[in-house]
Amino acid sequence: MLTPLLALLALVPQAPAEKGFTPLFDGKTLAGWTEKGGRYDGDAVWTIEEGCIVGRQGPNGEGGLLYTEKAYSCFELRLDVKLDHPFDSGVFLRMVPPSENRKGAQVTLDWRDDGQIGALYSDGYIQENPEGEKLFKKDEWNELVVRCTGFDMRVEATLNGKPLVDCTYPAERFLEFAPRGLIGLQVHGARGDTGAARFRNVRLRELPVFGEEQVFGSWRKGGPGLAVNERGKALGWKQLFDGTSLDGWKAEGDASRYQAHEHELHFLTGGDGGQLITTKDYQDFELRFDFNIARMANSGLFLRAARDGSNPAFSGCEVQILDDFNWESVTNSTLKPWQFTGSLYGSVPAGKHGVLRKPGEWNSYEVLYQGTRLAVALNGHILYDVDTAALVPEQGEPFAKRASQGFIGLQHHGSAHIESEVLASFRDVLIREL
């Protein structure tokens, strides 16, 4: 027989299991949540009642946010929300502390006579939505789905299955907005509201930055691999590696070490180094590919590198690929912060976010290079989004002195300490020129 409490919880509707989604709320505790870590920390009162997260103003009208402990870049968030009327709430995206000097964004849930449901707000409206309240059910549960993708944050939302908002933040303001951050649920303070905001069935699936499932489709039923679908073709995406040959590429060094095999590009162990480079030069583009490295592999991605025989890491730039897990212990060395995987070599550390997968597992890079702007994501987590003109490299020339266009290259840095036959593998190399 169930205890009264368990019987009550059993009656609380829970979301069915959904492929790819992870619950963010266990229905019983606030494990995985915190009231600190963003720009709007406060003293709202957060409780668990009947299997729901409940937020109320503090005794003196205080507001605040309840944040996820984990930071996210791109994701689809699903939850149910029920608000007393009037009450001002919202769902916050990519929230960071004031010390980072960047902003997140808010999908408003301002359920009051002069409020808006589904507007986008960040220290002022990015996009208003005076009609959104027509989709909101008073005194009932409402299903909200929020999708966040893009280096220039695109926010899409539906409310009770109907389109609520779809807006991409201005590209020219990219330095204002955080590339990754916490997700927050809000209680707005100083409103005099005596009611509550309630949330349940909170779950999330992480997404690639480019929202791949909308742009690419599988080239083989049931198997790995991406092909550009009709929407992707309309956007200008093309295969940079065709999966069966090295057409469009040139080997520098021993050409026999580079092979196309079953839709993967293999860098074979042996030799002292070299690189595989595109025969075409590129200037502004979006690029994505997967990589899988052996234990103790050292590789990299060259961008806008010059064809003058100089070091491509500094004639253009290099995004590092390395076995972070074993390199220091095997070589008895200490890596500089800008030598770890994801780093802009010599200039920008990737930071330790715990998103790199171990040797033998596939990882994904997504890159935007446009003008002096360079943004890099690893496994869907945006590592940095910078203006290269403002960088002071620790190694190499200032970016103003580097090539403005050049080849894209994949590095074979040699085979010391590598025991497997393949040093690194690459697949699904796709590009979109801008």
N, C-alpha and C positions, 0 to 999 in steps of 0.2 A: 504494500500500500504506500502511495506517495505521501510524504509529509505535506502540510498545508502550503509551505513555501514552494516546494517542488511542483506541487499541483498547480499553483498559480503561474510559475514560470513555464510550465508545459502548455498553458493556454496562450502565452505570448507568441504571436506569429513570428516565425523566423524565415529568413530567405532560404529558398532551396539551394542545394549545392550547385555552383556554377563553375564551369571549367575555366581555370586560369585565375579565378578570384580568390583572394585571401581575406578572411574576416579581420577587421580592425577592432571589433568590439565583441567581447565574449558573452555579453548579456548579463554579466554578474559583477564585474569589477571594471576599474579604469586602468587596468594593466595595459601598457603600451601608449598611455596618454600622459600629458603633462600640462601644467598651467603656465609654464615659462618657456621662453625661447624665441618669441617673435617680437614684432613691433608693438603689439597691443596686449602685453601681459596685464593682468588685473586681478581683481578680487571678487569675481562672480562666484556663485555657489553652484557646484556641480555635484550631483548625486546620481545614484542608480535607483530607479523606481519601476517596478513591474517589468524588468528586462529592458529598460530604456535609459539612455543618457538624458538627464534632465538638467537644464541650465536656468538659473534665476539670478536676478540682480542681488548684490550683497545688501546688508541691512541699511547701508547709507546710499543706495543707488549705484553701487559699483558694478561695472561691467568687466569683461575679460574674455579671453579665448581659452579653449581646451584644444591643445595641439597633439598631433601624433609625435611620438618620440623620434620616429624615423623621418628623414627628409626624402622627398621625391621630386623628380623632374617631370616625367610624362606618365600619365595614368588615366584610367577610367574609374571614377568613384561612384558607387551606388549606395543610396541610403534612403530611408523613410524619414520624413519630418512632419511634425505636428506642432503648430504654434497656437498659443492663446492669442486673442485679439483684444487690444493692440499689443504687438511685441516686435522688437527689432532684432533680427538675427542675421546670419549669413554663413556661407561656407568660404573659407579663405584658402588660397593656393600659394605655394612656394614662399612661405613666410620665413623671414630671417631676422636676426637681432638687429637693432639700430646700428650696431658697430660695423655691420657690413655695408651700410650706406646704400642699400638697394631695397626695392619694394616688392611685395607680393601683390596679390589681387584678391578681390572679393566678388563672389556671386551673391547679390543681396537677397535676403529673405526678410524684407522690411514690411511686415504685415500690419499696416496701419493706414489710416485714411490718406496721409500724404506721403506714404512710402512707396517703394517699388519692389516687385518680385522679379528677380532675374536680370537686374541691371549689373553691369561690371563697374567696379569702383576701386580706385587706388589713389587715395588722397585727392579725390575728385572723380567724377564720372568719366570712364572711358567710353561707355555706351549706356544710354538710358533705356528703360523698358517699361513705360507706363502701362502697357497692355498686359504685362506678365501676370498680374494678379487675377486675370480672368481664368487662368489655368489652375489657380490654387483653391483647394477645397477647404472651406472653413469648418473647424471642429472635426476634421477628419485627417487620416494619415495621407500624405502625399509622397509619391515616389519621385525622387530627384536623381538624375544621372548627370554627372559632370565629367567631361573629358578634357584633359589638358595635354597638349602636344606642342612641338615646335620650339626652335631656338627663339623665334619671335612668338611668344606664347599665344597659342590659339585656344580659346575657351569655347567649347560647345556644351550645351546643356539641354536636357529635355525634362519636362515636368508632367508627370502622369501620362507619359508616353507621347507627348506632343512637343514640338520644337519650342524652346524657350529663348535661347540666345546662341549666336555663333559669331564670334568676333576675334580677330587677330590683332594683337597689340602692335603699335607702330614700330616698324623696323628701325627708324632713325632714333628711337628712344631706348635702344637695347641696353645701354649702360645703366638705365634707371632701374631695370627689373632683375630680380634674382633668377639665375638659371635653375636653381633647385632650392627646396625649402620644405617646411612643415605644412601639413594640412591642418586647418583650424575650424572649430565650430564656435560661433560667437553668441555672447550675450552683450548687447549694447547697453552701456551704462547711462545714467543721468536722463533717462527717459520717463521715469516715474511708472514704469510698467510693473505690475504686481503679479503677472502671470508667469509662464514658463515656455521654454523651447524644448521639444522632445525629439530625440533621434534614436533610431534603431536600425537593425540590419545593415550596419555600416561595413562595406566590403570594397576591395580594390584590386585591380589588376594593372600591373605596370605595362607601359607601352614603349615602343621605339619613338625617338624624337620625331621622325618623319611619318609616324602613323602608318607603318608598312602595310597593314592588312587592307588599307584603302588604296594603296598605290601598286602593290606587287602581289602576284599570285604564284602558286607553286608550279614549277616546270615539270614536276613528276608526281603523279598521284600518290599520296601517302609517303612521299620522300622529301628530303631537304632540298632547298634550292628555291630561288626566287626568279620569276620572270616579270617583266613589266606588263601590267594589265592596261586596259584601254585608258583608264583615268591617268595612270602613270605616264603613258605615251603622250597624252594630251598636255601633261605638265612638262614634258621634255626629258623624261628619264630614259637612259640607254644603258645597255650592258657594256662595261669596259673590258670584261673578260668573258668570252663567249662560252667558256666551259669545256671546250674541246681542243683549242689550239692557243698558240701565243700570238695570234694575229693582233696587231696594234701595239705590240710590246717589243722591246729590244733588250737583249741581255748584255750587261757590262760585266765582264769576267767570263768564267767558264759557262757557256750556254747549256751544256749538258746537265747542269744542276737544277734547271728549271723545267718542269714537266706539267702538262695538263693531263689529269687523270680523273675520270668519273666526275666531271664538273667541279673538280678542285684543282687549284694551282699549288703544286708541291715544290718546295725548296729543299733539295736533297743535301744531306750532310756531306761535308768534304770541302776542301779549299780554304782560302784565306779571306774571302769576302767578295763583294760585288753588289750589284743590284739589277733588278728588272724594272725598266722604265717605259713609259708610254712613248710612242713615236710622235704623238701630237702634244703640243703645249696647251696649257689651260691657264685661265686667269681667274674668273669668278665662277664658282660652282658649288653644288652640294654633292657629297660623295658618301657612299656607305659600302661596307664590306664586313665579312666575318673572317676571323683569324683563329688559328689553333696552333699553339707552339709546343715544342718539346721541352723537357726539363733542361734548363740552362741555355735556352735559346736567346739570342740577341738579334733583334730586327728593328724595323722602323718604317714609317710612312713619310716619304718626301713629298713636299708640296711646292709648286712654283720654283723648281730647281733649275739652275742654269745649265746649259750644255757646253760649258767652257772647260770642263775637266776639274773644276773646283769642288770643294766639299759640298754636296747637295744639302747637308744639314744646315749650312750657313749661307749658301748662295740663295737658297729658298728657305725652307724650314723643315724640321723633322718632328713628327709626333712619335714618341718612343713606344716600342714593343719589346718587353723584356720579361724574363722569368723573375718577377719580384720575390717569389716565395723562397728561392734557393740561392740567388746570385751572391748575396753578401756572405753567407755562411760558407759556400763552396770556394769562393775567391778570396775569402778573408779580407774583404774590403767594405767600405762604407759608401753607399750611393749618395749622391747629392739629391736634394728634393726634386730637381728637374730631370733626374735620370730614370725615375720610375715610369712604368707603363702609363700612357695617357698624357705624360708631360710634354710640353712644348720644349724640346731639347735646348738647354742653355738659357731658358727664359722664364717659363711658367710651370710650377709644380702642378701635378694632377691632384695632389691631396690624397689622403688615405681614407677612402670612403668604403672600402671592403667590397667593391663591385667587380674587381678582376677575378675571373675564374681560373682555377688551377691548370697547369700544363696538362694537355690532353683533352681539355674542354673548349668548346667554341665560345668566342667572344665577338662582340659587334662594335665597330666604330661607325659613328656618324659625324660628318664634318661639314661645316659651312665656312667657305672662304670667299669673302666679297669685299673688294676694296681693301681697306686696312683692318677689316673685322675678321676675326678667326674664332670659331666656336667648335668645341670638340665634345662628343658624348661617348661614353663607354657603357655598353649594355643598357642603354636607355637613360643613363644618369649623366646629365650635363656637367662636365668637369670644369669648364671655364668658357667665358664668352668675352673676348677682350679686343681692344683697339691696339693692334700691333704698333701703331705709330707712337703710342705712349709708353711702350715697353723699353726698359733699359736692360738688355741681355747681359747675363753674367759671362756668356761666351758668345762670340760671333759679333758681326757688325750690327748696328741699328737696322731695323727693318726698312727704313727709308733708303738704305744703300743696297738692299737686296733686290733680286729680280722681281718685276711686277707680274710676270707670267713665266711659265716654264713647265717642265715635265712633272708628272706624278710618278713616284717610284716606290718600290718595295725592296727593303734592304736585306741582303744576305751578309751578316756581319762576321761570318766565320763559324767554325764548328768545335771550338775548344770545349771540353767537358761534356759534349753531347754524345749519347750512346745510341739513340734511335736513328733510323735511316732517313727520316724526314725531319728537318730542322723546324720548318713552319709550313702551314697550309693556309690557303686563302680561298674564299668562295664568295659568290654573289656580290661581285664588284660592280656597282652601278653608279652612274654619274648623271647629273643634271646641270648643264651649263646655264648660267644666269646672264 
